[in-house]
Amino acid sequence: MAIRFQCPACAQPIEVDEGWANRAVACPYCRKTVTAPGESTLGDLAAIPMATPISPVGAGAPYPPPAYAPRSNPLAVVAAVLTGVTIGMLLVSGVIFDRHALEFAELEREFRELGGDTSPINAMMEYARKHGNRFPPWLMTFSFLNLGAVVTCLTGLICGLLALRRRARRAWALLSVIACGGIAAWVGLGLVFGGR
């Protein structure tokens, strides 16, 4: 004998086998997990769909997870982590720049004098030759942090854009796209207008 009842989530009539009384089942309409009552609460209705049991009766193997279960979005997590790493690298880079602002200004002046009309790379190579093929350690750290921030920012932006296609953790992906896109735009504008 079947137990007929109304789904508390969507109010549709459903039925389960008698062995599923007072147990969790999935509504065939809204796919919500509901508890079947101990006895029928609806009269005889024609063609009521059967609810899907959540756990098996007896000692059998469990049913596979339902197809409607939310899926994870690992790309959104990766994008959020990369965004955080990018922001952290830029903050540390900013602290290094603030502590060595006068040295940086002197370094730029020396690069201009050494390079003249040549490219900045040639000026840097000439500086390195003049100082025993070395750059100051703070400058190397500053450069590696900025280069790493560019790589993690672009990777986070790409991962965030790809993660937007899934519904799970879409807010994380959107925040990552906004943050990484803003950082990329800020760096790009700095490169375009910084040299003028």
Secondary structure per residue as TSV (DSSP state, phi and psi in degrees):
chain	resnum	aa	ss	phi	psi
A	1	M	-	360.0	141.8
A	2	A	E	-96.2	150.0
A	3	I	E	-100.9	123.2
A	4	R	E	-109.4	132.1
A	5	F	E	-154.0	169.2
A	6	Q	E	-97.6	131.4
A	7	C	-	-62.7	125.7
A	8	P	T	-67.8	-18.5
A	9	A	T	-86.4	-44.6
A	10	C	T	-119.2	-2.9
A	11	A	-	68.0	18.1
A	12	Q	-	-87.1	146.8
A	13	P	E	-77.3	131.5
A	14	I	E	-137.3	166.3
A	15	E	E	-139.8	154.0
A	16	V	E	-135.4	161.5
A	17	D	E	-67.3	155.0
A	18	E	G	-57.2	-30.9
A	19	G	G	-68.6	-10.9
A	20	W	G	-100.7	14.5
A	21	A	T	-60.8	135.0
A	22	N	T	61.2	29.9
A	23	R	S	-126.9	163.9
A	24	A	E	-78.2	132.7
A	25	V	E	-136.9	162.6
A	26	A	E	-103.1	128.0
A	27	C	-	-66.2	133.1
A	28	P	T	-72.0	-13.9
A	29	Y	T	-91.4	-60.0
A	30	C	T	-98.3	-8.0
A	31	R	-	65.5	15.9
A	32	K	-	-80.3	150.9
A	33	T	E	-84.5	124.2
A	34	V	E	-131.0	162.7
A	35	T	E	-100.6	125.4
A	36	A	-	-71.6	141.1
A	37	P	-	-72.9	170.5
A	38	G	S	-72.8	-25.3
A	39	E	S	-147.2	165.4
A	40	S	-	-61.8	140.3
A	41	T	-	-113.3	-3.9
A	42	L	S	-118.3	152.0
A	43	G	-	-77.7	-167.7
A	44	D	-	-71.8	117.9
A	45	L	-	-123.0	147.3
A	46	A	S	-79.7	140.0
A	47	A	-	51.5	63.4
A	48	I	-	-91.2	130.0
A	49	P	-	-67.9	150.6
A	50	M	B	-81.8	139.8
A	51	A	-	-79.4	152.8
A	52	T	E	-90.2	124.2
A	53	P	E	-64.6	144.0
A	54	I	S	-87.8	-37.9
A	55	S	S	-130.2	149.4
A	56	P	-	-75.6	155.1
A	57	V	S	-79.4	135.6
A	58	G	S	84.9	-154.9
A	59	A	S	-104.6	29.8
A	60	G	-	-77.6	174.9
A	61	A	-	-71.8	148.0
A	62	P	-	-67.7	153.2
A	63	Y	-	-69.1	152.9
A	64	P	-	-65.7	158.1
A	65	P	-	-62.1	145.0
A	66	P	-	-64.6	153.4
A	67	A	T	-68.7	-18.9
A	68	Y	T	-86.5	-1.0
A	69	A	S	-61.8	139.8
A	70	P	-	-63.8	139.9
A	71	R	-	-95.5	155.6
A	72	S	-	-78.6	168.7
A	73	N	-	-135.4	78.1
A	74	P	H	-62.6	-28.7
A	75	L	H	-65.2	-33.4
A	76	A	H	-66.2	-38.8
A	77	V	H	-66.5	-44.4
A	78	V	H	-61.1	-43.6
A	79	A	H	-62.0	-41.8
A	80	A	H	-65.9	-41.8
A	81	V	H	-64.3	-44.7
A	82	L	H	-64.2	-35.6
A	83	T	H	-63.9	-44.4
A	84	G	H	-62.4	-42.0
A	85	V	H	-63.4	-42.3
A	86	T	H	-60.1	-47.7
A	87	I	H	-63.1	-41.4
A	88	G	H	-61.8	-44.2
A	89	M	H	-62.6	-41.1
A	90	L	H	-67.6	-35.9
A	91	L	H	-65.7	-45.1
A	92	V	H	-64.2	-40.7
A	93	S	H	-61.2	-40.5
A	94	G	H	-64.5	-38.4
A	95	V	H	-64.9	-43.2
A	96	I	H	-61.7	-43.5
A	97	F	H	-62.8	-42.5
A	98	D	H	-62.5	-40.2
A	99	R	H	-70.7	-24.7
A	100	H	T	-121.1	30.5
A	101	A	H	-61.1	-42.1
A	102	L	H	-68.0	-41.1
A	103	E	H	-64.4	-36.7
A	104	F	H	-65.6	-41.4
A	105	A	H	-63.1	-41.2
A	106	E	H	-65.5	-39.3
A	107	L	H	-63.6	-43.5
A	108	E	H	-62.4	-42.2
A	109	R	H	-61.3	-43.9
A	110	E	H	-66.2	-38.7
A	111	F	H	-60.5	-42.8
A	112	R	H	-63.5	-41.0
A	113	E	H	-67.2	-42.8
A	114	L	H	-72.2	-37.6
A	115	G	H	-83.0	-33.1
A	116	G	T	59.9	-117.0
A	117	D	T	-96.5	4.4
A	118	T	S	-82.0	177.6
A	119	S	-	-72.0	159.6
A	120	P	H	-60.2	-31.7
A	121	I	H	-65.8	-42.5
A	122	N	H	-62.9	-38.4
A	123	A	H	-64.9	-39.5
A	124	M	H	-67.0	-39.5
A	125	M	H	-64.8	-40.1
A	126	E	H	-65.3	-39.4
A	127	Y	H	-61.8	-44.7
A	128	A	H	-62.8	-42.9
A	129	R	H	-60.9	-41.1
A	130	K	H	-67.5	-28.9
A	131	H	T	-110.4	35.9
A	132	G	T	69.0	37.5
A	133	N	S	57.0	41.1
A	134	R	-	-136.4	150.3
A	135	F	-	-115.2	156.8
A	136	P	-	-59.7	141.7
A	137	P	H	-56.9	-38.3
A	138	W	H	-63.7	-34.3
A	139	L	H	-70.0	-38.5
A	140	M	H	-64.4	-44.4
A	141	T	H	-62.3	-45.2
A	142	F	H	-58.6	-44.7
A	143	S	H	-66.3	-44.9
A	144	F	H	-65.3	-38.2
A	145	L	H	-64.1	-42.8
A	146	N	H	-67.7	-41.2
A	147	L	H	-63.7	-44.1
A	148	G	H	-62.3	-38.2
A	149	A	H	-64.5	-38.9
A	150	V	H	-63.7	-45.1
A	151	V	H	-64.8	-48.1
A	152	T	H	-67.4	-33.5
A	153	C	H	-65.0	-48.7
A	154	L	H	-65.8	-39.5
A	155	T	H	-65.7	-42.0
A	156	G	H	-63.3	-38.0
A	157	L	H	-64.3	-45.1
A	158	I	H	-64.6	-46.2
A	159	C	H	-61.5	-40.7
A	160	G	H	-63.7	-42.6
A	161	L	H	-64.1	-40.9
A	162	L	H	-67.9	-35.2
A	163	A	H	-71.8	-20.6
A	164	L	T	-64.6	-17.6
A	165	R	T	-72.7	-19.3
A	166	R	S	-101.7	151.3
A	167	R	S	-78.6	-33.8
A	168	A	T	-68.0	134.3
A	169	R	T	53.5	34.0
A	170	R	H	-64.9	-31.2
A	171	A	H	-63.7	-39.2
A	172	W	H	-61.3	-44.9
A	173	A	H	-63.0	-43.1
A	174	L	H	-64.7	-43.4
A	175	L	H	-62.7	-38.6
A	176	S	H	-65.3	-42.3
A	177	V	H	-63.2	-43.9
A	178	I	H	-64.0	-47.1
A	179	A	H	-66.3	-49.4
A	180	C	H	-67.6	-37.9
A	181	G	H	-63.7	-40.5
A	182	G	H	-65.2	-41.6
A	183	I	H	-64.8	-44.5
A	184	A	H	-62.3	-41.8
A	185	A	H	-65.3	-40.8
A	186	W	H	-63.0	-45.0
A	187	V	H	-66.6	-42.1
A	188	G	H	-62.1	-44.2
A	189	L	H	-66.0	-36.1
A	190	G	H	-63.2	-39.1
A	191	L	H	-69.8	-39.1
A	192	V	H	-70.8	-48.2
A	193	F	H	-96.4	-10.4
A	194	G	H	-71.2	-29.2
A	195	G	T	-85.9	-2.6
A	196	R	-	-93.6	360.0
